[in-house]
Amino acid sequence: MSFRIPNTLYYDWKTWARTKGVDGRVPLLTAVGTCMHWSDTKLIFALNKPVIYEIDVLTGLPLFMLAAIGPLSKIENVYNLLKEYPPASIMLMN
């Protein structure tokens, strides 16, 4: 994965969730792009919900579509991300 969690006792998780990595992605985009399970992804999503409106800098895809690509993609991620932001699928048709 392209983000690192520091080896410290205290860490500001909200700041971490909004920090872009060397690839230009925030941790939620990386988590979705690497097909993490929803139980882990939702913890990161809860820390940075506005990222659901962003487009991935590497693929040019919205978050729910990024979750759908690849042979290891998790349909649960796609469903929950669309449930959080239903207009994402409608905006693609325009």
LINDAFEN-V40275 format. One record per residue. N is the residue number from 1. RES is the residue in three letters. PHI is phi in radians with two decimals (* if undefined). BURIAL is + if it has 9 or more other C-alpha atoms within 8 Angstrom, else -. Layout:
n->{N:N}
res->{RES:RES}
phi->{PHI:PHI}
burial->{BURIAL:BURIAL}
This chain:
n->{1:2:3:4:5:6:7:8:9:10:11:12:13:14:15:16:17:18:19:20:21:22:23:24:25:26:27:28:29:30:31:32:33:34:35:36:37:38:39:40:41:42:43:44:45:46:47:48:49:50:51:52:53:54:55:56:57:58:59:60:61:62:63:64:65:66:67:68:69:70:71:72:73:74:75:76:77:78:79:80:81:82:83:84:85:86:87:88:89:90:91:92:93:94}
res->{MET:SER:PHE:ARG:ILE:PRO:ASN:THR:LEU:TYR:TYR:ASP:TRP:LYS:THR:TRP:ALA:ARG:THR:LYS:GLY:VAL:ASP:GLY:ARG:VAL:PRO:LEU:LEU:THR:ALA:VAL:GLY:THR:CYS:MET:HIS:TRP:SER:ASP:THR:LYS:LEU:ILE:PHE:ALA:LEU:ASN:LYS:PRO:VAL:ILE:TYR:GLU:ILE:ASP:VAL:LEU:THR:GLY:LEU:PRO:LEU:PHE:MET:LEU:ALA:ALA:ILE:GLY:PRO:LEU:SER:LYS:ILE:GLU:ASN:VAL:TYR:ASN:LEU:LEU:LYS:GLU:TYR:PRO:PRO:ALA:SER:ILE:MET:LEU:MET:ASN}
phi->{*:-1.65:-2.06:-2.10:-1.70:-1.10:-1.55:-2.26:-1.28:-2.02:-2.60:-1.43:-1.15:-1.15:-1.15:-1.03:-1.17:-1.79:-1.54:-1.42:-1.45:-1.14:-1.55:1.50:-1.76:-1.44:-0.96:-1.14:-1.11:-1.17:-1.09:-1.21:-1.15:-1.70:1.06:-1.19:-1.18:-1.08:-1.03:-1.51:-1.11:-1.15:-1.17:-1.24:-1.06:-1.10:-1.45:-2.60:-1.15:-1.08:-1.15:-1.12:-1.52:-1.47:-1.86:-1.13:-1.26:-1.48:-1.89:1.36:-1.82:-1.19:-1.00:-1.17:-1.28:-1.07:-1.20:-1.59:-1.56:1.70:-1.23:-1.82:-1.07:-1.93:-1.10:-1.10:-1.13:-1.04:-1.02:-1.19:-1.20:-1.20:-1.12:-1.28:-2.50:-1.04:-1.06:-1.02:-1.29:-1.29:-1.10:-1.21:-1.35:-1.39}
burial->{-:-:-:-:-:-:-:-:-:-:-:-:-:-:-:-:+:+:-:+:+:-:-:-:+:+:+:+:+:+:+:+:+:-:+:+:-:+:-:-:+:-:-:+:+:-:+:+:-:-:-:+:-:-:-:+:-:-:-:-:+:+:+:+:+:+:+:+:-:-:-:-:+:+:-:-:+:+:+:-:+:+:-:-:-:-:-:+:-:-:-:-:-:-}
